[in-house]
Amino acid sequence: MKIENMIGQEKTVTIRVTDKDTAKEFGSGSIGVYATPKMVGLMERASLELADEGLEPGYTTVGTSVNVRHIAATPVGMAVSAKARIVEVDRKRLVFEVEAWDETEKIGDGIHERFIVNVDKFMEKNDLKAGK
């Protein structure tokens, strides 16, 4: 399926929260609950996997914008699912509505944008920046 035809398509990914996923361990807080950056990462993963389904070989997406709310805490041991839905395709810019849920309630939502890139060209530019 071409990316232009994927508006409305959804992808869900699920993990089980471990001690390594907590705000205390990640360094984003001092409490042993699911870290906001980990939730954002899971939302990005769902968006990436969904976008990849519509891209030609040699292309991927990179995250360019994240605007989310983390509205409820999740304890270690509980499953968390993040869902991404493509809501806009503007040439190389993709916009996703994202949500996250634990086993009890909605824990986050927002908007995430990704940009389509040619992997080889992107890495060439990155290597130049690194002085390689």
TORNULUM-527491 format. One line per field, with one value per residue: x, y, z of N, C-alpha, C in turn; residue in three letters. Coordinates in Angstrom, 2 decimals, always signed. Example, Ala and Ser with C-alpha at 12.3 -4.5 7.8 and 13.67 -1.06 7.14 Angstrom:
<nodes>
nx c(+13.19/+12.85)
ny c(-5.69/-2.25)
nz c(+7.80/+7.08)
cax c(+12.30/+13.67)
cay c(-4.50/-1.06)
caz c(+7.80/+7.14)
cx c(+13.20/+12.90)
cy c(-3.30/+0.03)
cz c(+7.80/+7.87)
type c(ala/ser)
</nodes>
This chain:
<nodes>
nx c(+0.85/+0.54/+1.90/+0.38/-2.18/-2.81/-4.14/-5.99/-5.32/-4.19/-1.90/-0.89/+1.23/+2.61/+3.96/+5.41/+5.70/+8.79/+11.27/+13.30/+11.96/+11.02/+10.45/+12.24/+14.45/+15.05/+15.72/+14.12/+12.48/+11.63/+10.26/+9.14/+7.50/+6.00/+7.87/+7.56/+9.18/+9.56/+6.96/+6.47/+8.40/+7.32/+4.99/+6.14/+7.37/+5.14/+4.14/+6.30/+6.46/+3.97/+4.18/+6.31/+5.08/+3.99/+6.00/+8.51/+11.25/+14.39/+13.64/+12.65/+11.24/+11.77/+11.45/+10.06/+8.53/+6.87/+4.03/+2.63/+0.49/+0.96/-1.07/-1.76/-0.46/+1.47/+2.03/+4.95/+5.11/+2.65/+0.90/+1.41/-0.02/+0.49/-1.04/-1.00/-2.29/-2.54/-3.20/-2.71/-1.09/+1.37/+3.08/+6.23/+5.84/+4.37/+1.54/+0.49/-2.07/-1.73/-2.06/-1.93/-2.44/-2.87/-3.48/-5.71/-6.58/-6.66/-3.54/-2.11/-1.96/-1.84/-0.14/+2.00/+4.68/+6.32/+8.97/+9.56/+12.43/+15.21/+17.17/+19.95/+20.83/+20.25/+21.96/+24.44/+24.59/+24.56/+26.96/+28.80/+28.44/+29.49/+32.09/+33.13)
ny c(-1.18/+2.22/+5.09/+7.42/+6.49/+5.66/+7.06/+7.08/+4.49/+2.23/+1.27/-0.83/-1.29/-3.25/-3.44/-4.81/-3.27/-2.84/-2.68/-1.24/+0.54/+2.63/+5.97/+6.67/+4.96/+5.70/+8.33/+10.50/+11.20/+10.68/+8.52/+5.12/+4.46/+3.99/+5.64/+8.86/+9.49/+6.89/+6.13/+7.95/+7.04/+4.51/+5.27/+6.52/+4.29/+2.75/+4.48/+4.60/+1.87/+1.63/+3.55/+2.44/+0.32/+1.40/+2.38/+2.54/+0.24/+1.19/+3.56/+5.35/+6.68/+9.60/+10.90/+14.09/+15.81/+15.93/+16.02/+15.42/+14.26/+12.97/+11.29/+9.54/+7.37/+4.31/+1.16/-0.93/-4.03/-4.02/-4.19/-2.06/-0.40/+1.22/+3.20/+4.23/+6.40/+7.30/+10.55/+12.57/+13.16/+14.93/+15.49/+14.66/+14.72/+13.23/+12.90/+11.79/+10.65/+9.78/+7.40/+6.05/+3.26/+1.60/-1.45/-0.67/+1.99/+4.92/+6.36/+8.28/+10.73/+12.36/+14.19/+13.24/+13.80/+12.70/+12.42/+11.51/+9.90/+9.20/+6.52/+6.08/+8.64/+10.18/+9.06/+9.57/+12.37/+12.54/+11.20/+12.99/+15.17/+14.10/+14.05/+12.00)
nz c(+0.00/-0.82/+0.82/+0.58/+0.45/+2.96/+4.94/+7.88/+8.53/+11.09/+13.72/+16.35/+19.11/+21.76/+25.04/+28.07/+31.12/+32.69/+35.34/+34.12/+32.55/+34.03/+35.34/+37.31/+36.79/+34.15/+34.45/+34.24/+36.24/+39.72/+40.64/+40.67/+38.28/+35.00/+32.58/+31.07/+28.74/+27.77/+27.11/+25.04/+23.24/+22.64/+21.34/+19.13/+17.99/+17.18/+15.23/+13.41/+12.58/+11.34/+9.26/+7.81/+6.54/+4.26/+2.67/+0.08/-0.54/+0.89/+1.96/+4.89/+7.94/+9.96/+13.24/+13.82/+15.32/+18.43/+20.38/+23.15/+25.84/+29.08/+31.01/+33.06/+35.57/+35.34/+36.73/+37.32/+35.62/+34.41/+31.26/+28.43/+25.72/+22.64/+20.19/+16.85/+14.40/+11.07/+10.07/+8.33/+5.23/+3.82/+1.25/+2.03/+4.73/+7.52/+9.58/+12.70/+14.88/+18.20/+20.85/+24.15/+26.26/+29.37/+31.15/+32.48/+31.92/+29.73/+29.14/+27.82/+25.13/+21.89/+19.26/+16.63/+14.41/+11.46/+9.07/+5.75/+4.57/+2.38/+3.05/+2.42/+1.48/+3.73/+5.66/+4.46/+4.69/+7.46/+8.07/+6.91/+8.59/+10.89/+10.22/+8.68)
cax c(+0.00/+1.31/+1.71/-0.68/-3.47/-2.88/-4.85/-6.96/-4.73/-3.72/-0.96/-0.76/+2.34/+2.41/+5.09/+5.13/+6.57/+9.78/+11.98/+14.10/+11.06/+10.48/+10.99/+13.40/+15.57/+15.35/+16.28/+13.18/+11.69/+12.18/+9.30/+9.22/+6.36/+6.32/+8.43/+7.00/+9.96/+9.32/+5.66/+6.67/+9.12/+6.40/+4.13/+6.96/+7.56/+3.90/+4.08/+7.35/+6.07/+2.85/+4.69/+7.15/+4.20/+3.62/+7.17/+9.33/+12.54/+15.38/+13.08/+12.14/+10.82/+12.41/+10.56/+10.38/+7.75/+6.05/+3.25/+1.77/+0.19/+1.02/-2.16/-1.98/+0.71/+1.35/+3.01/+5.79/+4.41/+1.43/+1.08/+1.07/-0.17/+0.45/-1.68/-0.77/-3.20/-2.15/-4.29/-2.37/+0.11/+1.67/+4.33/+7.08/+5.47/+3.28/+1.01/-0.16/-2.68/-1.19/-2.66/-1.37/-3.34/-2.39/-4.55/-6.82/-7.08/-5.85/-2.46/-1.51/-2.44/-1.23/+0.16/+3.40/+4.99/+7.51/+9.36/+10.10/+13.80/+15.96/+18.13/+21.34/+21.11/+20.21/+23.18/+25.56/+24.58/+24.93/+28.38/+29.50/+28.35/+30.39/+33.46/+33.56)
cay c(+0.00/+3.46/+5.92/+8.39/+5.82/+5.07/+7.89/+6.29/+3.21/+2.21/+0.23/-0.88/-2.08/-3.47/-3.91/-4.98/-2.34/-3.42/-1.69/-0.40/+1.48/+3.60/+7.33/+6.66/+4.33/+6.47/+9.62/+11.58/+11.41/+10.00/+7.51/+3.87/+4.22/+4.09/+6.95/+9.58/+9.27/+5.52/+6.16/+8.66/+6.12/+3.47/+5.93/+6.69/+2.96/+2.40/+5.34/+4.13/+0.58/+1.88/+4.23/+1.51/-0.54/+2.08/+2.98/+1.75/-0.14/+2.26/+4.74/+5.20/+7.97/+10.08/+11.73/+15.52/+16.58/+15.15/+16.85/+14.45/+14.39/+11.72/+11.67/+8.59/+6.54/+2.88/+0.45/-2.00/-5.30/-3.87/-4.02/-0.77/-0.42/+2.52/+3.12/+5.36/+6.45/+8.35/+11.48/+13.50/+12.94/+16.16/+15.13/+13.78/+14.89/+12.38/+13.29/+10.67/+10.76/+8.68/+7.17/+4.94/+2.69/+0.45/-2.45/-0.08/+3.27/+5.69/+7.02/+9.37/+10.98/+13.52/+14.25/+12.95/+13.98/+12.03/+12.89/+10.43/+10.14/+8.16/+6.09/+6.31/+10.09/+10.64/+8.62/+10.33/+13.69/+12.31/+10.89/+14.24/+15.94/+13.45/+14.16/+10.71)
caz c(+0.00/-0.85/+2.01/+0.32/+0.62/+4.30/+5.91/+8.64/+8.94/+12.48/+14.17/+17.80/+19.64/+23.19/+25.85/+29.49/+31.84/+33.59/+36.13/+33.22/+31.88/+34.99/+35.36/+38.20/+36.08/+32.94/+34.86/+33.94/+37.44/+40.90/+41.06/+39.91/+37.40/+33.58/+32.25/+29.93/+27.50/+27.29/+26.46/+23.78/+22.37/+22.18/+20.35/+17.92/+17.39/+16.47/+14.05/+12.49/+12.00/+10.43/+8.07/+7.05/+5.73/+3.02/+2.01/-0.83/+0.02/+0.88/+2.62/+6.25/+8.48/+11.17/+14.03/+13.76/+16.28/+19.36/+21.30/+23.84/+27.27/+29.85/+31.91/+34.15/+35.90/+35.12/+37.56/+36.76/+35.46/+33.62/+29.82/+27.84/+24.27/+21.96/+18.88/+15.96/+13.24/+10.12/+9.84/+7.25/+4.43/+3.09/+0.55/+2.85/+6.14/+7.96/+10.89/+13.39/+16.20/+19.01/+22.15/+24.92/+27.26/+30.14/+31.29/+33.21/+31.42/+28.80/+29.89/+27.06/+23.77/+21.27/+17.83/+16.31/+13.00/+10.94/+7.74/+4.93/+4.09/+1.71/+4.06/+2.00/+1.48/+5.12/+6.34/+3.87/+5.34/+8.86/+8.08/+6.66/+9.82/+11.85/+9.73/+8.10)
cx c(+0.89/+0.92/+0.56/-2.07/-3.69/-3.58/-5.95/-6.43/-4.16/-2.74/-0.87/+0.42/+2.17/+3.71/+4.59/+6.16/+7.48/+10.42/+12.81/+13.28/+10.55/+11.16/+12.25/+14.63/+16.01/+16.02/+15.37/+12.27/+12.27/+11.27/+9.38/+7.97/+6.80/+6.71/+7.76/+7.84/+9.79/+7.97/+5.77/+7.38/+8.23/+5.43/+4.88/+7.16/+6.33/+3.79/+5.08/+6.93/+4.91/+3.35/+5.49/+6.31/+3.87/+4.78/+7.89/+10.61/+13.55/+14.90/+12.61/+11.62/+11.63/+11.42/+11.02/+9.62/+6.92/+5.34/+2.24/+1.56/+0.37/+0.08/-2.44/-0.73/+0.40/+2.42/+3.82/+4.96/+3.16/+1.78/+0.67/+1.02/-0.20/-0.13/-1.37/-1.75/-2.76/-3.35/-3.99/-1.09/+0.29/+3.05/+5.14/+6.76/+4.24/+2.85/+0.21/-0.87/-2.19/-1.92/-1.92/-2.36/-2.58/-3.58/-5.80/-7.44/-6.16/-4.80/-1.81/-2.13/-1.72/-1.05/+1.66/+3.59/+6.29/+7.74/+9.99/+11.48/+14.30/+17.09/+19.57/+21.70/+21.15/+21.50/+24.42/+25.69/+25.03/+26.42/+29.24/+29.54/+29.32/+31.86/+33.99/+33.70)
cy c(+1.24/+4.33/+6.91/+7.81/+5.29/+5.93/+7.06/+4.95/+3.32/+1.07/+0.33/-1.76/-2.14/-3.94/-4.16/-4.14/-3.11/-2.30/-0.75/+0.67/+2.59/+4.96/+7.40/+6.09/+5.15/+7.80/+10.80/+11.89/+10.61/+8.88/+6.31/+3.54/+4.44/+5.52/+7.56/+9.38/+7.87/+5.44/+6.84/+7.75/+5.02/+4.04/+6.12/+5.34/+2.53/+3.20/+4.89/+2.84/+0.75/+2.53/+3.28/+0.59/+0.07/+2.66/+2.00/+1.34/+1.02/+3.54/+4.37/+6.57/+8.30/+10.97/+13.18/+16.35/+15.63/+16.14/+15.93/+14.83/+13.01/+11.95/+10.70/+7.72/+5.07/+2.17/-0.57/-3.28/-5.22/-3.71/-2.61/-0.94/+1.00/+2.31/+4.40/+5.26/+7.59/+9.24/+12.48/+13.05/+14.19/+16.00/+14.19/+13.86/+14.05/+12.82/+12.12/+11.17/+9.55/+8.62/+6.04/+4.57/+1.67/-0.49/-1.88/+1.13/+3.87/+6.44/+8.16/+9.52/+12.19/+13.37/+14.02/+13.13/+13.27/+12.53/+11.73/+10.82/+8.92/+7.78/+6.41/+7.79/+10.65/+10.29/+9.29/+11.68/+13.57/+12.04/+12.13/+15.11/+15.41/+13.51/+12.89/+10.84)
cz c(+0.00/+0.33/+1.81/+0.56/+2.04/+5.34/+6.55/+9.10/+10.36/+12.71/+15.68/+18.17/+21.16/+23.84/+27.27/+30.23/+32.80/+34.41/+35.26/+32.51/+32.80/+34.88/+36.22/+37.50/+34.89/+33.27/+34.57/+35.12/+38.58/+41.42/+40.14/+39.15/+35.96/+33.21/+31.02/+28.66/+26.93/+26.58/+25.10/+22.78/+21.82/+21.13/+19.03/+17.21/+16.61/+15.18/+12.99/+11.80/+11.02/+9.14/+7.19/+6.15/+4.38/+2.24/+1.11/-0.12/-0.12/+1.53/+4.02/+6.68/+9.72/+11.90/+13.99/+14.78/+17.14/+20.29/+21.98/+25.30/+27.89/+31.02/+33.05/+34.33/+35.65/+35.94/+36.76/+36.71/+34.60/+32.15/+29.40/+26.33/+23.75/+20.57/+18.12/+14.80/+12.35/+9.84/+8.73/+6.56/+3.57/+2.47/+1.42/+4.34/+6.46/+9.36/+11.45/+14.63/+16.97/+20.34/+22.83/+26.02/+28.08/+30.29/+31.94/+32.52/+30.37/+29.60/+29.11/+25.69/+23.21/+19.78/+17.65/+14.81/+12.66/+9.53/+6.99/+4.42/+3.32/+2.66/+3.66/+2.03/+2.89/+5.84/+5.77/+4.54/+6.79/+8.98/+7.83/+7.91/+10.88/+11.42/+9.12/+6.59)
type c(met/lys/ile/glu/asn/met/ile/gly/gln/glu/lys/thr/val/thr/ile/arg/val/thr/asp/lys/asp/thr/ala/lys/glu/phe/gly/ser/gly/ser/ile/gly/val/tyr/ala/thr/pro/lys/met/val/gly/leu/met/glu/arg/ala/ser/leu/glu/leu/ala/asp/glu/gly/leu/glu/pro/gly/tyr/thr/thr/val/gly/thr/ser/val/asn/val/arg/his/ile/ala/ala/thr/pro/val/gly/met/ala/val/ser/ala/lys/ala/arg/ile/val/glu/val/asp/arg/lys/arg/leu/val/phe/glu/val/glu/ala/trp/asp/glu/thr/glu/lys/ile/gly/asp/gly/ile/his/glu/arg/phe/ile/val/asn/val/asp/lys/phe/met/glu/lys/asn/asp/leu/lys/ala/gly/lys)
</nodes>
